[in-house]
Amino acid sequence: MKKIALASGILLHLYCIKAQDTIQIKTQDTIPARNLKEDIALINSSGCLFNSKTPFFKKHWVKKSIAPAILFTAAAATWGEKENIREVRNRYLPNFKVKYDDYLQYAPAAAVYGLKLAGVKGRNNLGRATLSYGTSLAIMAILVNSIKYTAKVERPDGSKNNSFPSGHAAMAFTNASFLHKEYGMVNPAYSIAGYGSATLTGLGRNLNNRHWVPDILAGAGIGIISTELGYFFIDKIYKNKGDNLSILSRIQGNDYPSFLALKMGTALGTTNFLKESELDDKKQIGFEGGLEGAYFFSKKWGVGADVSFSSFPIKSQRITFDDGQDFGDHELKTQSLGFLSAGIGPYFSHELSDKWQLTLKVTGGYAATASGKVFVKGNDIDTPNHELQIARYKPKPAFRWNTGASMTYKFNPGLGLTFYTDYNQINSTIRYHFSDEIKESDELDQELNNMTAKEKISYITLGLRLTAYF
């Protein structure tokens, strides 16, 4: 049957060509030469007779499900580590209480109605957009509340047993997806701003100690999928994808490589961070995560900035005397070094092809380092974890400079995956405080509680960025 269909298709195509050539004979003395291979290739490429099957990952429903699936998977993956993640929050920002997340969650939806009232055309007119939004909210509310009061997970602050999933995160990402649906086609910057504000809302829920990280990730996934379902049902009623798609399809960008990206990578120390403090004799290996973006004034030059967090665990050191003798089975254990950094500077971009883009940068800025503790660890120490705190350390804020290169592979004009490498350098001064009790002795207090060490901290980061262009 396949051979018969193929033969019929070839004959039909050749008949059409023959008819065209017959017409051309009247105006041309010669007929262009043709061959069977070209005809078969033309039939297959046209797709009019033999429709190729759509690849699985290019199916519409699969593409719409990828982001929620990733978020639900991340929620499951971090469930067992939620206590450890909270300890990081408690160490760096134990007293954080800023209720901005109660209000920021509504910002993307407010932006949609503000734009529509200002006359800016979106995917739909006001009435249909409101109907799609209302349906999305209803789906989100049903999903969130049915899970909340079934799972009954205790909040990290112990206030209630309705932590999972985060309602604030679900609302924020429902609203962000609403903004994306209505105005993402007008300019990707609307989508970036919407999802950026939703991410900050989720971060606020964690920093305010109201939700575990898995709560926030699951809430974000529910918010996105609720909006997708809301629009799906309303589009079925209207029998099209939007009121103004024909208008929006003619809108084009300026082709400048302005972008916003999420990044994550491995950080490799090129110096021993605590060499002068004598608390470590090896180069550290840690991780880095953060946000990076740049606005380009032309296809080559722009100004960019980044905000990143990096952490480096410190290996325990066996205690020895100056004469080389061991101090029994005791070790010095130092809490990890963490840096919250921000910088700004010039960016250069060069398009190697339609798919590949090279970017170079140099930035300067500020690095804040978290305080930490130093412990003696040994089996004969009578504490639950066999550790005894002997000192605290507090690095001073310092200047950080950064340079880097990246290569982006573009899946489409608006989204790409970036391979990046950065070099960072911070000259940090660390002050150590050993004990409040020795303040009675001026000599010991001056020697131990005012001890400082100047450390040169430099590291290379190798990682990936998910890059959105606007």
KACOR-V799018 format. One record per backbone hydrogen bond with DSSP energy under -1.0 kcal/mol. CO is the residue of the C=O (numbers start at 0). NH is the residue of the N-H. E is the energy in kcal/mol with one decimal. If there is no record, write none. Layout:
# KACOR-V799018
co = {CO,CO}
nh = {NH,NH}
e = {E,E}
This chain:
# KACOR-V799018
co = {0,1,2,3,4,5,6,7,8,9,10,11,12,13,14,15,16,17,18,19,20,23,23,34,35,36,37,38,39,40,41,42,54,55,58,59,64,65,66,67,68,69,70,71,72,73,78,80,81,82,83,84,85,86,87,88,92,98,99,99,100,102,103,105,106,107,108,109,110,111,112,113,114,115,122,124,125,126,127,128,129,130,131,132,133,134,135,136,137,138,139,140,141,142,143,144,146,146,147,152,154,159,165,166,167,168,169,170,171,172,173,174,175,176,177,178,179,181,182,186,187,188,189,190,191,192,193,194,195,196,197,198,199,200,201,202,203,204,204,205,211,212,213,214,214,215,216,217,218,219,220,221,222,223,224,225,226,227,228,229,230,231,232,233,234,234,243,244,246,247,257,258,259,260,261,262,263,264,265,266,267,271,273,283,285,286,287,288,289,290,291,292,293,294,299,300,300,301,302,303,304,305,306,307,308,309,310,311,316,318,320,324,329,330,331,332,336,337,338,339,340,341,342,343,344,345,346,347,349,354,355,355,356,357,358,359,360,362,363,364,365,366,367,371,372,373,373,374,375,376,377,380,382,385,387,390,391,392,393,397,399,400,401,402,403,404,405,406,407,408,411,413,414,414,415,416,417,418,419,420,421,422,423,424,425,427,428,429,430,432,435,436,437,440,441,442,443,444,447,450,452,454,456,457,458,459,460,461,462,463,464,465,466,467}
nh = {4,5,6,7,8,9,10,11,12,13,14,15,16,17,18,19,20,21,22,23,24,26,27,38,39,40,41,42,43,44,45,46,57,58,62,63,68,69,70,71,72,73,74,75,76,77,81,84,85,86,87,88,89,90,91,92,95,101,102,103,104,105,106,109,110,111,112,113,114,115,116,117,119,118,243,128,129,130,131,132,133,134,135,136,137,138,139,140,141,142,143,144,145,146,147,148,149,150,151,162,157,154,169,170,171,172,173,174,175,176,177,178,179,180,181,182,183,122,186,189,191,192,193,194,195,196,197,198,199,200,201,202,203,204,205,206,207,209,210,208,215,216,217,165,218,219,220,221,222,223,224,225,226,227,228,229,230,231,232,233,234,235,236,237,238,239,247,248,249,250,469,293,467,291,465,289,463,287,461,285,459,274,278,268,266,310,264,308,262,306,260,304,258,302,348,296,297,346,294,344,292,342,290,340,288,338,286,336,331,326,323,320,318,376,316,374,311,369,309,367,307,365,305,363,303,361,301,359,357,409,351,352,407,349,405,347,403,401,343,399,341,397,339,392,334,389,390,332,387,330,380,382,385,377,375,373,432,371,430,366,364,424,362,422,360,420,358,418,356,416,414,468,410,411,466,408,464,406,462,404,460,402,458,400,456,454,395,452,393,391,438,439,440,444,445,446,447,448,450,431,429,427,425,269,423,267,421,265,419,263,417,261,415,259}
e = {-2.8,-2.6,-2.8,-2.7,-2.4,-2.5,-2.7,-2.7,-2.6,-3.0,-2.4,-2.0,-2.2,-2.9,-2.4,-2.2,-3.2,-2.4,-1.5,-2.1,-1.7,-1.4,-1.9,-1.6,-2.4,-2.4,-2.2,-2.1,-2.5,-2.4,-1.7,-1.3,-1.5,-1.4,-2.3,-1.9,-2.2,-2.4,-2.1,-2.7,-2.2,-2.4,-2.1,-2.0,-2.5,-1.9,-1.1,-2.5,-1.9,-1.6,-1.4,-1.6,-2.8,-1.7,-2.1,-2.8,-1.3,-1.2,-1.5,-2.7,-1.0,-1.5,-1.5,-2.2,-2.2,-1.8,-1.9,-2.2,-2.5,-2.3,-2.4,-1.3,-2.6,-1.3,-2.8,-2.5,-2.3,-1.9,-2.4,-2.4,-2.7,-2.0,-2.0,-2.4,-2.0,-2.1,-2.5,-2.7,-2.0,-2.3,-2.8,-2.2,-1.8,-1.7,-2.9,-1.9,-1.1,-3.3,-2.0,-3.0,-1.8,-2.8,-2.0,-2.6,-2.8,-2.5,-2.0,-2.4,-2.2,-2.2,-1.8,-2.2,-2.4,-2.8,-2.0,-2.7,-2.0,-2.0,-2.0,-1.9,-2.4,-2.6,-2.4,-2.7,-2.1,-2.2,-1.9,-2.1,-2.1,-1.8,-2.3,-2.5,-2.3,-1.7,-1.3,-2.8,-2.4,-2.2,-1.4,-1.6,-1.4,-2.3,-2.4,-2.0,-2.2,-2.3,-2.0,-2.3,-2.3,-2.1,-2.3,-2.2,-1.6,-2.1,-2.2,-2.5,-2.5,-1.9,-2.3,-1.8,-2.7,-1.5,-1.4,-2.2,-1.5,-1.1,-2.3,-2.1,-1.3,-1.7,-2.1,-2.2,-2.9,-2.3,-2.5,-2.0,-2.5,-2.5,-2.5,-3.1,-2.7,-1.4,-1.5,-3.2,-1.9,-1.9,-2.7,-3.2,-2.7,-2.5,-3.2,-2.7,-1.9,-2.3,-2.5,-1.8,-1.4,-2.7,-2.8,-2.2,-2.5,-1.9,-2.6,-2.8,-2.3,-3.0,-1.7,-2.3,-3.8,-2.4,-1.9,-2.8,-1.7,-3.0,-2.6,-3.1,-2.8,-1.7,-2.3,-2.8,-2.5,-2.2,-1.9,-1.9,-2.8,-1.6,-2.0,-2.9,-2.9,-3.0,-1.4,-1.8,-2.9,-3.0,-2.3,-2.9,-1.7,-2.9,-2.1,-2.2,-2.4,-2.2,-3.1,-2.7,-2.4,-2.7,-1.6,-2.8,-2.2,-2.3,-1.5,-2.1,-1.3,-2.1,-2.7,-2.8,-2.7,-2.3,-1.7,-2.4,-2.6,-1.9,-3.2,-3.2,-1.9,-2.4,-2.3,-3.0,-1.8,-2.6,-1.1,-1.9,-1.7,-1.8,-2.5,-2.9,-2.4,-2.6,-2.3,-2.2,-2.6,-1.9,-2.0,-1.7,-3.1,-3.2,-2.7,-2.2,-2.2,-2.5,-1.3,-1.0,-1.5,-2.9,-2.3,-1.9,-3.0,-1.0,-1.0,-3.1,-3.1,-2.4,-3.4,-2.4,-2.7,-3.6,-1.9,-2.8,-2.4,-2.3,-3.1,-1.7,-2.5,-2.3}
